[in-house]
Amino acid sequence: MSTQNALLTILVEKINNDTLVLPTLPAIALKVRKAADDPNINLHSMADVVGQDPSLSARMVKISNSAYLGRTVKVASTTQAVTRIGLAQVKNIATALAMEQLFVSKNEIVKGYMASKWSSTVNMVGNAMAAMIFYKQSHKDNSLSLDTMTLSALVADIGALPVLTEAERHDSVFANPAFLDVAIDKLSGRIGGSIMREWQFNEIFIEVAERWRDMTYVTDNISYLDFVRIGAALSGNMDDAAEVLTAAQERGVFSDISDLESPEFIELRDNAKAIFA
């Protein structure tokens, strides 16, 4: 049996036996999510929780001043940032900002793959965010949330991480990047769903993690899945990108492909990506 097939067999067996080691949500994200679920939490208390992590605090201020929220008056403190973002959104935004901590490895080869995967994910998120902002401009009564979509796009490919982690034990696999792509394509949806359940995320995130690659799965109404797929297609993360975009246009997610090539769209995408820089 080749090393590649051996790794695939090992991964499948561990998934079936529920013994695959799944990534743990960063500690600060856990604290923020737990605090946000407290019905008695207030803005000042939430700011104190966020402030326990200087990096997250600084990035929360950055996002509150960004084009993402469309504000021109700048804020300087964590309390001001949390107030501007709001308790309803800070849970998902803080989790999204902490996600980069998962894309690390002590193995130099794997570290390169992790960095590439994070960069690819950020590109996907930026395009997905821009697509949703465009959509909401002409569908103002739409109830989809931008921060939920952002986190959905960030966790969409989370199932790739255990594949890369397991591959660390089989160095020769990295001589064949195409195999890793196949393994991720075959298994990351199933793994991603398991991670979302382990993290106690709701069905929105489970659905995206499990189904975004499966173009035979279509929701009745326009959903977060549509924007994640657009983001993936525009970022080169789907082989059938043209078909994905055509399907999205037919569903009414955007009116014309030229919308996704306009200077306004590109600016929105770049502003979104800058949040995670």
C-alpha positions in Angstrom: 0.0 0.0 0.0 1.4 3.4 -0.9 2.1 6.0 1.8 -0.7 8.1 0.3 -3.3 5.4 0.4 -2.1 4.4 3.9 -2.7 7.9 5.2 -6.2 8.0 3.6 -7.0 4.6 5.2 -5.8 5.8 8.6 -7.8 9.0 8.4 -11.0 7.2 7.4 -10.5 4.6 10.2 -10.0 7.4 12.8 -13.1 9.3 11.6 -15.2 6.1 11.7 -13.9 5.2 15.2 -14.2 8.8 16.4 -10.5 8.8 17.4 -9.2 11.6 15.1 -7.7 14.4 17.1 -9.7 17.6 16.4 -8.4 21.1 16.9 -9.4 23.0 20.0 -11.0 26.4 19.8 -8.5 29.1 21.0 -8.9 29.8 24.7 -9.8 33.5 24.3 -12.5 32.6 21.8 -14.0 30.1 24.3 -14.0 32.8 27.0 -15.7 35.3 24.8 -18.3 32.8 23.6 -19.1 31.7 27.1 -19.4 35.3 28.3 -21.6 36.2 25.3 -24.0 33.4 26.3 -24.4 34.8 29.8 -27.8 36.7 29.8 -26.4 39.0 32.4 -23.3 40.1 30.5 -22.9 43.8 29.7 -20.7 45.7 27.4 -18.1 46.7 30.1 -17.8 43.1 31.3 -17.4 41.8 27.7 -14.7 44.4 27.1 -12.9 43.1 30.2 -13.0 39.6 28.7 -11.7 40.7 25.3 -9.1 42.8 27.0 -7.5 39.7 28.6 -5.9 39.0 25.2 -4.0 42.2 24.0 -3.8 40.9 20.4 -7.5 40.3 20.2 -8.3 43.6 21.9 -6.1 45.5 19.4 -7.7 43.7 16.5 -11.2 44.3 17.8 -10.4 48.0 17.9 -9.1 47.7 14.3 -12.2 46.1 13.1 -14.5 48.6 14.8 -12.6 51.3 12.9 -12.6 49.5 9.6 -14.7 49.9 6.4 -16.2 46.5 7.5 -18.5 48.5 9.9 -18.6 51.6 7.7 -17.7 54.1 10.4 -15.6 57.2 10.0 -15.3 58.3 13.7 -12.4 56.3 15.2 -12.4 54.5 18.6 -9.4 53.8 20.7 -10.4 51.5 23.5 -11.7 48.0 23.8 -14.8 49.2 25.6 -15.6 51.6 22.7 -14.9 48.8 20.2 -17.2 46.3 21.9 -19.9 49.0 22.2 -19.7 49.8 18.5 -19.7 46.1 17.5 -22.4 45.2 19.9 -22.9 42.1 22.1 -24.8 40.3 19.4 -21.9 40.4 17.0 -18.9 40.3 19.2 -19.2 36.5 19.9 -18.7 35.6 16.2 -16.2 38.4 15.4 -14.0 37.5 18.3 -14.0 33.9 17.3 -13.2 34.8 13.7 -10.3 36.9 14.8 -8.9 34.1 17.0 -9.0 31.5 14.2 -5.6 32.3 12.9 -4.1 30.7 16.1 -5.2 27.3 14.8 -3.2 27.5 11.6 0.2 26.8 13.1 2.6 23.9 13.4 6.1 23.2 14.8 6.9 21.1 11.7 8.5 23.4 9.1 6.9 21.7 6.1 3.4 21.6 7.7 3.9 25.2 8.8 4.2 26.1 5.2 1.0 24.3 4.3 -0.8 25.8 7.3 0.3 29.3 6.2 -0.9 28.7 2.7 -4.2 27.3 3.9 -4.8 30.4 6.2 -4.0 32.7 3.3 -6.4 30.9 1.0 -9.0 31.0 3.7 -8.6 34.8 4.2 -9.0 35.2 0.4 -12.2 33.2 0.5 -13.5 35.2 3.4 -12.7 38.5 1.8 -14.5 37.6 -1.4 -17.5 36.1 0.5 -17.8 39.2 2.7 -17.7 41.5 -0.3 -20.3 39.4 -2.1 -22.7 39.6 0.9 -22.2 43.3 1.3 -23.1 43.7 -2.4 -26.1 41.5 -2.0 -27.4 43.3 1.1 -27.2 46.7 -0.7 -30.0 45.6 -2.9 -31.8 43.3 -0.4 -32.0 45.5 2.6 -34.7 43.4 4.2 -32.5 40.3 4.2 -31.8 38.8 7.6 -28.5 37.2 6.9 -25.8 38.5 9.2 -22.4 39.6 7.9 -20.5 38.5 11.0 -22.1 35.1 10.9 -21.2 34.7 7.3 -17.6 35.8 8.0 -17.2 33.1 10.7 -18.9 30.6 8.4 -16.3 31.2 5.7 -13.5 31.0 8.2 -14.6 27.6 9.5 -15.6 26.2 6.1 -12.3 24.5 5.5 -11.5 23.8 9.2 -11.6 20.1 8.4 -8.3 20.4 6.5 -6.4 20.9 9.7 -6.6 17.4 11.2 -5.7 16.0 7.7 -2.5 18.1 7.8 -1.8 17.3 11.4 -2.1 13.5 10.7 0.1 13.9 7.6 2.9 15.2 9.8 3.6 11.6 10.7 4.0 10.7 7.0 6.6 13.1 5.7 6.7 11.5 2.2 3.1 12.6 1.7 4.3 16.2 1.4 6.3 15.2 -1.7 2.9 14.9 -3.4 0.8 18.0 -2.7 -1.9 16.7 -5.1 -2.6 13.8 -2.8 -3.1 16.1 0.2 -5.6 18.2 -1.9 -7.5 15.0 -2.7 -7.5 13.9 1.0 -8.7 17.3 2.1 -11.4 17.3 -0.7 -12.6 13.8 0.3 -12.6 14.1 4.0 -12.5 17.7 5.3 -16.3 18.2 5.0 -17.0 15.2 7.3 -14.2 16.2 9.6 -15.3 19.9 9.6 -18.8 18.9 10.7 -17.4 16.9 13.6 -15.3 19.9 14.7 -18.3 22.2 14.6 -20.3 19.8 16.7 -17.4 19.4 19.1 -17.2 23.2 19.5 -21.0 23.3 20.0 -21.5 25.6 17.0 -25.0 25.8 15.6 -26.4 24.2 12.5 -25.5 27.1 10.3 -21.8 26.4 10.7 -22.2 22.7 10.6 -24.0 22.9 7.3 -21.3 25.1 5.8 -18.4 23.0 7.0 -20.0 19.8 5.8 -21.7 20.9 2.5 -19.9 23.8 0.9 -18.0 21.6 -1.6 -21.1 19.6 -2.5 -22.8 21.4 -5.3 -25.6 18.9 -5.4 -26.7 20.3 -2.0 -28.7 23.5 -2.5 -30.7 25.3 0.2 -34.3 26.5 -0.7 -33.4 30.1 0.0 -30.2 32.1 -0.4 -28.0 31.2 2.5 -24.5 31.6 4.0 -23.6 28.6 1.9 -24.0 30.6 -1.3 -21.6 33.3 -0.2 -19.0 30.9 1.0 -19.1 29.1 -2.4 -18.8 32.4 -4.2 -15.8 33.3 -2.0 -14.2 29.9 -2.7 -14.8 30.2 -6.5 -13.3 33.7 -6.7 -10.3 32.6 -4.6 -9.5 29.6 -6.8 -10.6 27.1 -4.2 -13.1 25.3 -6.4 -12.3 23.4 -9.6 -15.7 24.3 -11.2 -15.6 28.0 -10.3 -17.4 29.1 -13.4 -20.3 26.7 -12.7 -20.4 27.9 -9.1 -20.7 31.5 -10.1 -23.3 30.8 -12.8 -25.4 28.9 -10.3 -25.1 31.8 -7.9 -26.2 34.3 -10.5 -29.2 32.1 -11.5 -30.2 32.1 -7.8 -30.1 35.9 -7.7 -27.1 36.2 -5.4 -25.7 38.8 -7.8 -27.1 40.2 -11.1 -24.1 40.1 -13.3 -20.6 38.6 -13.1 -19.2 42.0 -13.8 -20.4 43.0 -10.3 -17.7 40.7 -8.9 -15.0 42.4 -11.0 -15.9 46.0 -10.3 -13.6 48.4 -8.4 -16.2 48.7 -5.7 -16.2 44.9 -5.1 -12.4 44.7 -5.2 -12.2 47.5 -2.6 -14.7 45.8 -0.3 -12.8 42.5 -0.7 -9.5 44.1 0.1 -10.9 45.9 3.1 -12.4 42.7 4.4 -9.1 40.8 4.0 -7.2 43.6 5.8 -9.1 42.7 9.0 -7.2 39.5 9.2 -3.8 40.9 8.1 
